[in-house]
Amino acid sequence: MRKAAFMSPIISIKNLTKTYDSGHNALSDVSLDINAGEIIALLGPNGAGKTTLIGATCGLVRISSGSITVGGFDVERQSRQARQMIGLVPQEIALEMWTTVFDTVRFTRGLFGRAPDDAYLEKILRSLSLWDKKDTKCMELSGGMKRRVLIAKALSHQPKVLFLDEPTAGVDVGLRREMWDVVRDLKAEGVTVILTTHYIEEAEEMADRIGVIAKGRILLVQDKVELMSSFGRKVLTLQLQDPLEQVPAALADYDLELGAGGHSLRYSYDTRAERTGITRLISDLAQAGISVRDLESKASSLEEVFLELVEETA
């Protein structure tokens, strides 16, 4: 089983609450274990608490109650040891603009007390397609390249855990997919990756587990494949021989959706139900004089699952 490949939790968050002086409750009794070597995607709408959760785990946000350990180190009582375990790629692009790419990555490594290792830094820059930019000042880079430099800085001290907070926001599709490859390589090297993203396909493509957070609470954390199958929704698209102007009244109970131009019908059903209703639908279509020339079944996307979960808490 895939889960057995993971070691014990490298991050353990217990009953975490964060209330700001304004009274805003950003996190409410959040508990979450993150396994060593996995990629977990945290999904949630704006203001859900994702960035606050990352900040608290990285020791950048003081928690109101609860506890967080990283690699066994308490982030408040053993902050230095815990922070050395973590690499953070923030949403905001904050770089030393007059410094070259190589110098800014080397400087960050030094801040964590790591001995110089230019060969390792070269490896990181090459993996991020930055080596040919090593002598370029950060101010001269494109937005996508600056984001790559942020990742290089986060990896400079060889952390065991990497937080990526909206890492591909504003990045073109080609560059986004290249960065996905980098993340997969990091996982292969044993790095634990925690990803927040607005791009649902990013989570669907890369994550082992999905966590959904809304209004400061974790709604669920589940294996991606299990999560999508547990919702059990599928859509059957029926391509029609002849177009329809409207769905016949005799088929109203199926809640069919007529496609553009009347050339198709969409039927949603639950795969977990004892009966899907498909056989009866095909029979009733024939009785209504509607000929079907092709069928296509598609499972719910992660985006549909996510929206359904969040809407339940609205």
Contacts in CASP RR format, 6 or more apart in sequence:
PFRMAT RR
TARGET T0000
AUTHOR 0000-0000-0000
METHOD contacts of the structure
MODEL  1
MRKAAFMSPIISIKNLTKTYDSGHNALSDVSLDINAGEIIALLGPNGAGK
TTLIGATCGLVRISSGSITVGGFDVERQSRQARQMIGLVPQEIALEMWTT
VFDTVRFTRGLFGRAPDDAYLEKILRSLSLWDKKDTKCMELSGGMKRRVL
IAKALSHQPKVLFLDEPTAGVDVGLRREMWDVVRDLKAEGVTVILTTHYI
EEAEEMADRIGVIAKGRILLVQDKVELMSSFGRKVLTLQLQDPLEQVPAA
LADYDLELGAGGHSLRYSYDTRAERTGITRLISDLAQAGISVRDLESKAS
SLEEVFLELVEETA
2 208 0 8 1.000
2 223 0 8 1.000
3 35 0 8 1.000
3 223 0 8 1.000
6 35 0 8 1.000
6 36 0 8 1.000
6 37 0 8 1.000
6 38 0 8 1.000
7 35 0 8 1.000
7 36 0 8 1.000
7 37 0 8 1.000
8 35 0 8 1.000
8 36 0 8 1.000
9 33 0 8 1.000
9 34 0 8 1.000
9 35 0 8 1.000
9 36 0 8 1.000
10 34 0 8 1.000
10 35 0 8 1.000
10 36 0 8 1.000
10 37 0 8 1.000
10 70 0 8 1.000
10 71 0 8 1.000
10 85 0 8 1.000
10 160 0 8 1.000
10 161 0 8 1.000
10 192 0 8 1.000
11 32 0 8 1.000
11 33 0 8 1.000
11 34 0 8 1.000
11 57 0 8 1.000
11 68 0 8 1.000
11 69 0 8 1.000
11 70 0 8 1.000
11 71 0 8 1.000
11 161 0 8 1.000
11 192 0 8 1.000
11 194 0 8 1.000
12 33 0 8 1.000
12 34 0 8 1.000
12 67 0 8 1.000
12 68 0 8 1.000
12 69 0 8 1.000
12 72 0 8 1.000
13 30 0 8 1.000
13 31 0 8 1.000
13 32 0 8 1.000
13 33 0 8 1.000
13 34 0 8 1.000
13 53 0 8 1.000
13 57 0 8 1.000
13 67 0 8 1.000
13 68 0 8 1.000
14 31 0 8 1.000
14 66 0 8 1.000
14 67 0 8 1.000
14 68 0 8 1.000
15 29 0 8 1.000
15 30 0 8 1.000
15 31 0 8 1.000
15 65 0 8 1.000
15 66 0 8 1.000
15 67 0 8 1.000
16 27 0 8 1.000
16 29 0 8 1.000
16 30 0 8 1.000
16 31 0 8 1.000
16 53 0 8 1.000
16 56 0 8 1.000
16 63 0 8 1.000
16 65 0 8 1.000
16 66 0 8 1.000
16 67 0 8 1.000
16 68 0 8 1.000
17 25 0 8 1.000
17 27 0 8 1.000
17 28 0 8 1.000
17 29 0 8 1.000
17 30 0 8 1.000
17 63 0 8 1.000
17 64 0 8 1.000
17 65 0 8 1.000
17 66 0 8 1.000
18 25 0 8 1.000
18 26 0 8 1.000
18 27 0 8 1.000
18 52 0 8 1.000
18 56 0 8 1.000
18 61 0 8 1.000
18 63 0 8 1.000
18 64 0 8 1.000
19 25 0 8 1.000
19 26 0 8 1.000
19 64 0 8 1.000
20 26 0 8 1.000
25 216 0 8 1.000
26 49 0 8 1.000
26 52 0 8 1.000
26 216 0 8 1.000
27 49 0 8 1.000
27 52 0 8 1.000
27 53 0 8 1.000
27 56 0 8 1.000
27 216 0 8 1.000
27 217 0 8 1.000
28 215 0 8 1.000
28 216 0 8 1.000
28 217 0 8 1.000
29 217 0 8 1.000
30 53 0 8 1.000
30 213 0 8 1.000
30 216 0 8 1.000
30 217 0 8 1.000
30 218 0 8 1.000
31 218 0 8 1.000
32 218 0 8 1.000
32 221 0 8 1.000
34 40 0 8 1.000
34 161 0 8 1.000
34 192 0 8 1.000
34 194 0 8 1.000
35 192 0 8 1.000
36 160 0 8 1.000
36 190 0 8 1.000
36 192 0 8 1.000
37 187 0 8 1.000
37 190 0 8 1.000
37 191 0 8 1.000
37 192 0 8 1.000
37 193 0 8 1.000
38 187 0 8 1.000
38 192 0 8 1.000
38 193 0 8 1.000
38 208 0 8 1.000
38 209 0 8 1.000
39 183 0 8 1.000
39 187 0 8 1.000
39 192 0 8 1.000
39 193 0 8 1.000
39 195 0 8 1.000
39 206 0 8 1.000
39 207 0 8 1.000
39 208 0 8 1.000
39 209 0 8 1.000
40 193 0 8 1.000
40 194 0 8 1.000
40 195 0 8 1.000
40 207 0 8 1.000
40 208 0 8 1.000
40 209 0 8 1.000
40 210 0 8 1.000
40 211 0 8 1.000
40 221 0 8 1.000
41 195 0 8 1.000
41 196 0 8 1.000
41 197 0 8 1.000
41 202 0 8 1.000
41 203 0 8 1.000
41 206 0 8 1.000
41 207 0 8 1.000
41 209 0 8 1.000
41 210 0 8 1.000
41 211 0 8 1.000
42 50 0 8 1.000
42 53 0 8 1.000
42 194 0 8 1.000
42 195 0 8 1.000
42 196 0 8 1.000
42 211 0 8 1.000
42 212 0 8 1.000
42 213 0 8 1.000
43 196 0 8 1.000
43 197 0 8 1.000
43 200 0 8 1.000
43 203 0 8 1.000
43 210 0 8 1.000
43 211 0 8 1.000
43 212 0 8 1.000
43 213 0 8 1.000
43 306 0 8 1.000
44 50 0 8 1.000
44 196 0 8 1.000
44 212 0 8 1.000
44 213 0 8 1.000
44 214 0 8 1.000
44 306 0 8 1.000
44 310 0 8 1.000
45 214 0 8 1.000
45 310 0 8 1.000
48 213 0 8 1.000
48 214 0 8 1.000
48 215 0 8 1.000
48 216 0 8 1.000
49 213 0 8 1.000
49 216 0 8 1.000
50 165 0 8 1.000
50 196 0 8 1.000
50 213 0 8 1.000
51 91 0 8 1.000
51 165 0 8 1.000
51 196 0 8 1.000
52 61 0 8 1.000
52 216 0 8 1.000
53 213 0 8 1.000
54 88 0 8 1.000
54 163 0 8 1.000
54 165 0 8 1.000
54 194 0 8 1.000
54 196 0 8 1.000
55 61 0 8 1.000
56 62 0 8 1.000
56 63 0 8 1.000
56 68 0 8 1.000
56 75 0 8 1.000
57 68 0 8 1.000
57 70 0 8 1.000
57 75 0 8 1.000
57 86 0 8 1.000
57 163 0 8 1.000
58 75 0 8 1.000
58 83 0 8 1.000
58 86 0 8 1.000
58 87 0 8 1.000
58 88 0 8 1.000
58 163 0 8 1.000
59 75 0 8 1.000
59 76 0 8 1.000
59 79 0 8 1.000
59 82 0 8 1.000
59 83 0 8 1.000
62 76 0 8 1.000
63 76 0 8 1.000
67 74 0 8 1.000
67 76 0 8 1.000
68 74 0 8 1.000
68 75 0 8 1.000
68 76 0 8 1.000
68 82 0 8 1.000
69 75 0 8 1.000
69 82 0 8 1.000
70 82 0 8 1.000
70 85 0 8 1.000
70 86 0 8 1.000
70 161 0 8 1.000
71 82 0 8 1.000
71 85 0 8 1.000
71 160 0 8 1.000
72 82 0 8 1.000
73 81 0 8 1.000
73 82 0 8 1.000
73 85 0 8 1.000
74 82 0 8 1.000
75 82 0 8 1.000
75 83 0 8 1.000
83 112 0 8 1.000
84 112 0 8 1.000
84 157 0 8 1.000
84 159 0 8 1.000
85 159 0 8 1.000
85 160 0 8 1.000
85 161 0 8 1.000
86 159 0 8 1.000
86 160 0 8 1.000
86 161 0 8 1.000
86 162 0 8 1.000
86 163 0 8 1.000
87 154 0 8 1.000
87 155 0 8 1.000
87 157 0 8 1.000
87 159 0 8 1.000
87 161 0 8 1.000
87 162 0 8 1.000
87 163 0 8 1.000
88 154 0 8 1.000
88 162 0 8 1.000
88 163 0 8 1.000
88 165 0 8 1.000
89 147 0 8 1.000
89 150 0 8 1.000
89 151 0 8 1.000
89 154 0 8 1.000
89 162 0 8 1.000
89 163 0 8 1.000
89 164 0 8 1.000
89 165 0 8 1.000
89 167 0 8 1.000
90 150 0 8 1.000
90 165 0 8 1.000
91 165 0 8 1.000
91 166 0 8 1.000
91 169 0 8 1.000
93 143 0 8 1.000
93 146 0 8 1.000
93 147 0 8 1.000
93 150 0 8 1.000
95 104 0 8 1.000
95 138 0 8 1.000
95 146 0 8 1.000
95 149 0 8 1.000
95 150 0 8 1.000
96 104 0 8 1.000
96 107 0 8 1.000
96 138 0 8 1.000
97 137 0 8 1.000
97 138 0 8 1.000
97 139 0 8 1.000
98 137 0 8 1.000
98 138 0 8 1.000
98 139 0 8 1.000
99 107 0 8 1.000
99 137 0 8 1.000
99 138 0 8 1.000
100 134 0 8 1.000
100 135 0 8 1.000
100 136 0 8 1.000
100 137 0 8 1.000
100 138 0 8 1.000
101 125 0 8 1.000
101 130 0 8 1.000
101 133 0 8 1.000
101 134 0 8 1.000
101 135 0 8 1.000
101 136 0 8 1.000
101 138 0 8 1.000
101 141 0 8 1.000
101 149 0 8 1.000
101 152 0 8 1.000
102 121 0 8 1.000
102 125 0 8 1.000
102 134 0 8 1.000
102 135 0 8 1.000
104 138 0 8 1.000
104 149 0 8 1.000
104 153 0 8 1.000
105 121 0 8 1.000
105 124 0 8 1.000
105 125 0 8 1.000
105 149 0 8 1.000
105 152 0 8 1.000
105 153 0 8 1.000
105 156 0 8 1.000
106 116 0 8 1.000
106 118 0 8 1.000
106 121 0 8 1.000
106 156 0 8 1.000
108 153 0 8 1.000
108 156 0 8 1.000
108 157 0 8 1.000
109 116 0 8 1.000
109 117 0 8 1.000
109 121 0 8 1.000
109 156 0 8 1.000
109 157 0 8 1.000
110 116 0 8 1.000
110 156 0 8 1.000
110 157 0 8 1.000
111 157 0 8 1.000
112 156 0 8 1.000
112 157 0 8 1.000
113 157 0 8 1.000
114 156 0 8 1.000
114 157 0 8 1.000
114 158 0 8 1.000
120 158 0 8 1.000
121 152 0 8 1.000
121 156 0 8 1.000
122 131 0 8 1.000
122 134 0 8 1.000
124 152 0 8 1.000
124 155 0 8 1.000
124 156 0 8 1.000
125 131 0 8 1.000
125 133 0 8 1.000
125 134 0 8 1.000
125 152 0 8 1.000
127 182 0 8 1.000
127 185 0 8 1.000
128 148 0 8 1.000
128 151 0 8 1.000
128 152 0 8 1.000
128 182 0 8 1.000
129 148 0 8 1.000
129 178 0 8 1.000
130 145 0 8 1.000
130 148 0 8 1.000
130 149 0 8 1.000
130 152 0 8 1.000
133 141 0 8 1.000
133 145 0 8 1.000
138 146 0 8 1.000
138 149 0 8 1.000
141 149 0 8 1.000
143 170 0 8 1.000
143 171 0 8 1.000
144 170 0 8 1.000
144 171 0 8 1.000
144 172 0 8 1.000
144 175 0 8 1.000
147 167 0 8 1.000
147 168 0 8 1.000
147 171 0 8 1.000
147 179 0 8 1.000
148 179 0 8 1.000
151 164 0 8 1.000
151 167 0 8 1.000
151 179 0 8 1.000
151 182 0 8 1.000
154 162 0 8 1.000
154 163 0 8 1.000
155 162 0 8 1.000
155 186 0 8 1.000
159 191 0 8 1.000
160 190 0 8 1.000
160 191 0 8 1.000
160 192 0 8 1.000
161 191 0 8 1.000
161 192 0 8 1.000
161 193 0 8 1.000
161 194 0 8 1.000
162 186 0 8 1.000
162 191 0 8 1.000
162 192 0 8 1.000
162 193 0 8 1.000
162 194 0 8 1.000
163 194 0 8 1.000
164 183 0 8 1.000
164 193 0 8 1.000
164 194 0 8 1.000
164 195 0 8 1.000
164 196 0 8 1.000
164 197 0 8 1.000
165 196 0 8 1.000
166 196 0 8 1.000
166 197 0 8 1.000
166 198 0 8 1.000
167 179 0 8 1.000
167 195 0 8 1.000
167 197 0 8 1.000
168 175 0 8 1.000
168 176 0 8 1.000
168 179 0 8 1.000
168 197 0 8 1.000
168 199 0 8 1.000
168 202 0 8 1.000
169 198 0 8 1.000
171 179 0 8 1.000
176 199 0 8 1.000
176 202 0 8 1.000
180 202 0 8 1.000
180 205 0 8 1.000
180 206 0 8 1.000
183 193 0 8 1.000
183 195 0 8 1.000
183 206 0 8 1.000
184 206 0 8 1.000
186 193 0 8 1.000
187 193 0 8 1.000
195 202 0 8 1.000
195 203 0 8 1.000
195 206 0 8 1.000
195 207 0 8 1.000
197 203 0 8 1.000
200 301 0 8 1.000
200 302 0 8 1.000
200 303 0 8 1.000
200 306 0 8 1.000
201 302 0 8 1.000
201 303 0 8 1.000
203 210 0 8 1.000
203 224 0 8 1.000
203 302 0 8 1.000
204 224 0 8 1.000
204 301 0 8 1.000
204 302 0 8 1.000
204 303 0 8 1.000
207 224 0 8 1.000
208 223 0 8 1.000
208 224 0 8 1.000
209 221 0 8 1.000
209 222 0 8 1.000
209 223 0 8 1.000
209 224 0 8 1.000
210 220 0 8 1.000
210 221 0 8 1.000
210 222 0 8 1.000
210 223 0 8 1.000
210 224 0 8 1.000
210 227 0 8 1.000
210 302 0 8 1.000
211 218 0 8 1.000
211 219 0 8 1.000
211 220 0 8 1.000
211 221 0 8 1.000
211 222 0 8 1.000
212 218 0 8 1.000
212 219 0 8 1.000
212 220 0 8 1.000
212 221 0 8 1.000
212 306 0 8 1.000
212 309 0 8 1.000
212 310 0 8 1.000
213 219 0 8 1.000
214 309 0 8 1.000
214 310 0 8 1.000
214 313 0 8 1.000
215 313 0 8 1.000
217 313 0 8 1.000
219 309 0 8 1.000
219 310 0 8 1.000
219 313 0 8 1.000
220 227 0 8 1.000
220 309 0 8 1.000
222 230 0 8 1.000
224 302 0 8 1.000
227 302 0 8 1.000
227 305 0 8 1.000
228 299 0 8 1.000
228 300 0 8 1.000
228 302 0 8 1.000
228 305 0 8 1.000
229 271 0 8 1.000
229 299 0 8 1.000
231 300 0 8 1.000
231 304 0 8 1.000
231 305 0 8 1.000
231 308 0 8 1.000
232 270 0 8 1.000
232 271 0 8 1.000
232 272 0 8 1.000
232 299 0 8 1.000
232 300 0 8 1.000
233 268 0 8 1.000
233 269 0 8 1.000
233 270 0 8 1.000
233 271 0 8 1.000
233 299 0 8 1.000
233 300 0 8 1.000
233 304 0 8 1.000
234 268 0 8 1.000
234 269 0 8 1.000
234 270 0 8 1.000
234 271 0 8 1.000
234 297 0 8 1.000
234 298 0 8 1.000
234 299 0 8 1.000
234 300 0 8 1.000
235 266 0 8 1.000
235 267 0 8 1.000
235 268 0 8 1.000
235 297 0 8 1.000
235 298 0 8 1.000
235 300 0 8 1.000
236 266 0 8 1.000
236 267 0 8 1.000
236 268 0 8 1.000
236 269 0 8 1.000
236 278 0 8 1.000
236 295 0 8 1.000
236 296 0 8 1.000
236 297 0 8 1.000
237 264 0 8 1.000
237 265 0 8 1.000
237 266 0 8 1.000
237 267 0 8 1.000
237 295 0 8 1.000
237 296 0 8 1.000
237 297 0 8 1.000
237 298 0 8 1.000
238 264 0 8 1.000
238 265 0 8 1.000
238 266 0 8 1.000
238 267 0 8 1.000
238 285 0 8 1.000
238 292 0 8 1.000
238 294 0 8 1.000
238 295 0 8 1.000
239 263 0 8 1.000
239 264 0 8 1.000
239 292 0 8 1.000
239 293 0 8 1.000
239 294 0 8 1.000
239 295 0 8 1.000
239 296 0 8 1.000
240 262 0 8 1.000
240 263 0 8 1.000
240 264 0 8 1.000
240 265 0 8 1.000
240 290 0 8 1.000
240 291 0 8 1.000
240 292 0 8 1.000
240 293 0 8 1.000
241 290 0 8 1.000
241 291 0 8 1.000
241 292 0 8 1.000
241 293 0 8 1.000
242 290 0 8 1.000
242 291 0 8 1.000
243 261 0 8 1.000
243 262 0 8 1.000
243 263 0 8 1.000
244 258 0 8 1.000
244 262 0 8 1.000
244 265 0 8 1.000
244 290 0 8 1.000
245 262 0 8 1.000
246 258 0 8 1.000
247 256 0 8 1.000
247 258 0 8 1.000
247 265 0 8 1.000
248 288 0 8 1.000
248 290 0 8 1.000
250 284 0 8 1.000
250 287 0 8 1.000
250 288 0 8 1.000
251 281 0 8 1.000
251 284 0 8 1.000
251 285 0 8 1.000
251 288 0 8 1.000
254 267 0 8 1.000
254 281 0 8 1.000
254 284 0 8 1.000
255 267 0 8 1.000
255 268 0 8 1.000
256 265 0 8 1.000
256 266 0 8 1.000
256 267 0 8 1.000
257 265 0 8 1.000
257 266 0 8 1.000
257 267 0 8 1.000
258 264 0 8 1.000
258 265 0 8 1.000
259 265 0 8 1.000
259 266 0 8 1.000
267 278 0 8 1.000
267 281 0 8 1.000
269 276 0 8 1.000
269 277 0 8 1.000
269 278 0 8 1.000
270 276 0 8 1.000
282 292 0 8 1.000
285 292 0 8 1.000
END
